[in-house]
């Protein structure tokens, strides 16, 4: 008898969990046992449902008008301060290299 595995299904998309033969699971190199968590037919159904949901979300956002947001101009007194000068790493390394060894 073929080894049975548990297909995890998806409650969100109405795919029930069930037991299926291990040969029905796609190869998934990143998993410890090298097999996927859903059987191949349910994986195809799941990814199709994900795509349909993404397209529906995109259609809903395209149909809704984007509200305009007023951007306040900064006051002249809020001018950005000039950032502090950075020390070069090479200068720091040169100082360490020129110190005499202690010991």
Beta strands, then each sheet from edge to edge (+ up, - down):
strand 1: 4-7
strand 2: 18-21
strand 3: 25-27
strand 4: 35-39
sheet 1: 1+ 2-
sheet 2: 3+ 4-
end
